[in-house]
Each structure stands twice: as structure tokens, then as C-alpha cells.
Amino acid sequence: MNRSRERKDASLFARAWVVASPVLERIGLAESRRRLVDGLSGTVVEVGAGSGVTFEHYPPEVTRVVAVEPDPHLRAYARRHAQRAAVDVEVVDTVAEALPLADGEADAVVFGLVLCTVPDVPAALAEARRVLAPDGELRLLEHVRADGRLGRVADRIEPMWSRLGGGCHPNRDTARHVAEAGFDVSGLQARPFPPVVPLTPMLSGSARRR
């Protein structure tokens, strides 16, 4: 697929996501986002901020959120949400593989439904590790490949799913990537979450540098 077609498909998916997002939030995703950021403090990097719907869930102990969003359509919505947020949010135009922070500057890095679309997952996680303070925390809410028959179905539909879903890959082994990036994954757990992606469980929790 050529680059212009990829950009068009991603743009269409971004617009569809903005429409579908309120429904998904009401049926359970909002509570998952609240748990995703619960207990955080200090400087937080949110990778793949989307339309900014997580901003309202950050606790007051968070002093700064650097929200990364490369899609211009979603970024415009995120900036509107940032203006209404109770915490200081800066929405920036960059990618997961090039975070705009110094080494060790972040107290936490948050990935919420984005690693399925990141072109280079190891590079993104290496960047997260770079910007995290030594005692920093990685928080994840990511749909991942299921085991067994559902996983094989996800493998088969991946090419079509990726095209229609703005580059989303339903069969990524995200926990393995996180472990290979040098994080302790014992705090991560995969659970079913059918309302969002029926074929894939949701991996969530916290990981710290080993």
C-alpha cells in the first residue's frame, strides 16, 4: 500500500474512532482508563493520547502530562480536552519512537490502546525506558493476541483488520515486547474485554524497569 493510501485510511479510522469512542467509554472503557492512571503523580507521558479522553481521569498529584498524538484530527480533539483538564496537559505532535523528554525526566509513561498501531514497538518501548526515572512506572491498557483459536483467527484477519483499523494489529504479543525492553511484566494481566475488540484480550497493569 502506498503512503498516501495509508494516511487516508488512518485519517478515516481516526474520524470513526471519535464517533465510536463515547459509546465505548460508557460500556466500560472509561473505568479502564481511570484505573490506568490511578495513583500516578509528577510528570507523565501519555503515548497515543487519541482524542484526549483519558485527561479527565488523571489524579491531582500529576503535575504535568505530555500527551503524544501524531494524528492531526485526533490531536485537535485532544487539545480541546486538554483545555478542560484539571491537570496541566501539553499535547505534542510527535511519535512514540521519539518522545520529547530528557533521559529520566518522566515519573510514568502511559500507553493506552496505541501499541497495536505503533510501527516499531521495540523502539517505542526503548524510548519509554529512556525517559523514565529509575523508579518510574510503565502503565499499559492494550489489546493483544489471544491464545488458541481466537489468536489464529486474529492472525488470519490481520492484513484486512490493519487496513480498515488505521494500522491496528490485533495479534501483537505486547507482553513479550515489554519484557524484552527490560521491564518486569509480573504486574501485567490479560483479561477479556469483548465490548472493545471481541477477538483480543486486554493487557493492563504496571511494569517497572528491571
C-alpha positions as CSV (number, residue, x, y, z in Angstrom):
1,M,0.0,0.0,0.0
2,N,1.3,3.4,-0.9
3,R,1.9,6.1,1.8
4,S,-1.0,8.4,0.6
5,R,-3.4,5.5,0.9
6,E,-2.1,4.6,4.4
7,R,-2.6,8.2,5.5
8,K,-6.1,8.3,4.1
9,D,-7.1,5.0,5.8
10,A,-5.6,6.2,9.1
11,S,-7.5,9.5,8.8
12,L,-10.8,7.7,8.2
13,F,-10.2,5.5,11.2
14,A,-9.4,8.5,13.4
15,R,-12.7,10.1,12.5
16,A,-14.6,6.8,13.1
17,W,-12.9,6.4,16.5
18,V,-14.0,9.9,17.6
19,V,-17.6,8.9,16.8
20,A,-17.4,5.4,18.4
21,S,-15.4,6.5,21.5
22,P,-18.3,7.9,23.6
23,V,-20.1,4.6,23.4
24,L,-17.1,2.5,24.3
25,E,-16.3,4.8,27.2
26,R,-19.9,4.3,28.6
27,I,-19.7,0.5,28.4
28,G,-16.5,0.1,30.3
29,L,-13.6,1.8,28.7
30,A,-13.8,4.9,30.9
31,E,-13.4,2.8,34.0
32,S,-10.4,1.0,32.5
33,R,-8.8,4.4,31.7
34,R,-9.4,5.6,35.2
35,R,-7.6,2.5,36.6
36,L,-4.9,3.0,34.0
37,V,-3.8,6.4,35.5
38,D,-4.9,5.9,39.1
39,G,-2.2,6.7,41.7
40,L,0.1,8.4,39.3
41,S,2.0,11.6,40.2
42,G,4.6,14.0,38.9
43,T,5.4,14.2,35.2
44,V,3.5,11.7,33.0
45,V,4.0,10.9,29.3
46,E,0.8,9.7,27.6
47,V,1.7,8.0,24.3
48,G,-1.1,7.9,21.7
49,A,-3.4,10.3,23.5
50,G,-6.0,10.0,20.8
51,S,-8.9,12.4,21.3
52,G,-7.8,13.1,24.9
53,V,-10.5,11.2,26.8
54,T,-8.0,10.0,29.4
55,F,-7.1,13.5,30.5
56,E,-10.1,13.8,32.8
57,H,-9.1,10.7,34.8
58,Y,-5.6,12.0,35.9
59,P,-5.4,12.5,39.7
60,P,-4.4,15.9,41.1
61,E,-1.0,14.6,42.1
62,V,0.0,14.6,38.4
63,T,1.7,17.9,37.8
64,R,2.3,17.6,34.1
65,V,1.1,15.4,31.2
66,V,3.0,15.4,27.9
67,A,0.4,13.9,25.5
68,V,1.8,12.5,22.3
69,E,-0.5,12.3,19.3
70,P,0.7,12.2,15.7
71,D,-2.7,12.2,14.0
72,P,-3.8,15.8,13.3
73,H,-7.6,15.0,13.6
74,L,-7.3,13.3,16.9
75,R,-4.7,15.9,18.1
76,A,-7.2,18.7,17.6
77,Y,-9.8,16.9,19.8
78,A,-7.1,16.2,22.4
79,R,-6.2,19.9,22.6
80,R,-9.8,20.7,23.3
81,H,-9.9,18.1,26.1
82,A,-6.6,19.5,27.4
83,Q,-8.2,22.9,27.9
84,R,-10.8,21.4,30.2
85,A,-8.5,19.1,32.1
86,A,-7.9,19.6,35.8
87,V,-4.2,18.9,35.3
88,D,-1.6,20.6,33.1
89,V,-1.7,18.9,29.7
90,E,0.6,19.7,26.8
91,V,-0.4,17.9,23.5
92,V,2.5,17.5,21.2
93,D,2.9,16.3,17.5
94,T,5.4,13.5,17.6
95,V,5.5,9.7,17.6
96,A,6.1,7.0,20.2
97,E,9.6,6.3,18.9
98,A,10.7,9.9,19.5
99,L,9.5,11.2,22.9
100,P,10.3,14.9,23.6
101,L,11.7,14.4,27.1
102,A,15.2,14.1,28.5
103,D,16.6,10.9,29.9
104,G,14.9,10.0,33.2
105,E,12.5,13.0,33.1
106,A,9.2,11.1,33.4
107,D,7.7,9.6,36.5
108,A,5.4,7.5,34.4
109,V,4.7,6.6,30.7
110,V,1.2,5.6,29.8
111,F,0.3,3.5,26.7
112,G,-3.5,3.3,26.1
113,L,-4.7,1.4,23.1
114,V,-1.8,2.5,20.9
115,L,0.9,-0.1,20.8
116,C,-1.3,-2.1,18.4
117,T,-0.7,0.7,15.8
118,V,2.9,1.8,16.5
119,P,5.1,0.9,13.6
120,D,8.2,0.0,15.7
121,V,7.1,-1.4,19.1
122,P,10.6,-2.2,20.4
123,A,11.7,1.4,19.6
124,A,8.7,2.9,21.3
125,L,9.3,0.8,24.5
126,A,13.0,1.7,24.4
127,E,12.0,5.4,24.3
128,A,9.7,4.9,27.2
129,R,12.5,3.2,29.2
130,R,14.9,6.1,28.3
131,V,12.6,8.9,29.5
132,L,11.5,7.0,32.7
133,A,13.1,7.9,36.0
134,P,14.9,4.9,37.6
135,D,11.9,4.3,39.9
136,G,9.4,5.3,37.1
137,E,6.4,3.2,36.1
138,L,5.1,2.0,32.8
139,R,1.3,1.8,32.6
140,L,-0.5,-0.2,29.9
141,L,-4.0,-0.8,28.6
142,E,-3.5,-2.6,25.3
143,H,-5.4,-5.2,23.3
144,V,-3.2,-8.2,22.5
145,R,-3.2,-11.5,20.7
146,A,-5.5,-14.2,22.3
147,D,-4.3,-17.8,22.8
148,G,-5.7,-20.7,20.8
149,R,-8.4,-20.5,18.1
150,L,-9.1,-16.8,18.6
151,G,-5.4,-16.0,18.2
152,R,-5.3,-17.9,14.9
153,V,-8.4,-16.0,13.7
154,A,-6.6,-12.7,14.6
155,D,-3.6,-13.9,12.6
156,R,-5.7,-14.6,9.5
157,I,-7.7,-11.3,9.6
158,E,-4.7,-9.1,10.5
159,P,-4.0,-7.7,7.0
160,M,-7.6,-6.6,6.4
161,W,-8.0,-5.5,10.1
162,S,-4.9,-3.4,9.9
163,R,-6.0,-1.6,6.7
164,L,-9.5,-0.9,8.0
165,G,-8.4,-0.1,11.5
166,G,-5.9,2.6,10.9
167,G,-2.8,0.3,11.2
168,C,-4.1,-1.6,14.2
169,H,-2.7,-5.1,14.5
170,P,-5.0,-7.5,16.5
171,N,-2.3,-10.1,17.1
172,R,0.7,-8.4,18.8
173,D,2.4,-10.1,21.7
174,T,2.8,-6.9,23.7
175,A,3.8,-8.5,27.0
176,R,6.7,-10.2,25.3
177,H,7.8,-6.9,23.8
178,V,7.6,-5.2,27.2
179,A,9.7,-7.9,28.8
180,E,12.3,-7.8,26.0
181,A,12.5,-4.0,26.6
182,G,13.8,-4.6,30.1
183,F,10.6,-4.3,32.2
184,D,9.3,-6.6,34.9
185,V,5.9,-7.7,33.5
186,S,4.7,-9.5,36.6
187,G,2.2,-6.6,37.2
188,L,0.5,-7.1,33.8
189,Q,-2.5,-9.2,33.3
190,A,-4.6,-10.0,30.2
191,R,-8.4,-10.1,30.6
192,P,-11.3,-10.4,28.2
193,F,-12.9,-7.1,27.2
194,P,-15.4,-8.0,24.5
195,P,-17.0,-4.6,24.0
196,V,-13.8,-3.1,22.6
197,V,-12.2,-5.8,20.5
198,P,-14.0,-9.2,20.6
199,L,-11.1,-11.2,19.3
200,T,-8.4,-10.0,21.7
201,P,-8.0,-9.7,25.4
202,M,-6.9,-6.5,27.1
203,L,-3.5,-6.4,28.7
204,S,-3.4,-3.9,31.6
205,G,-1.4,-3.1,34.7
206,S,2.0,-1.7,35.6
207,A,5.6,-2.6,34.7
208,R,8.8,-1.3,36.1
209,R,12.4,-1.3,34.9
210,R,14.4,-4.4,35.8
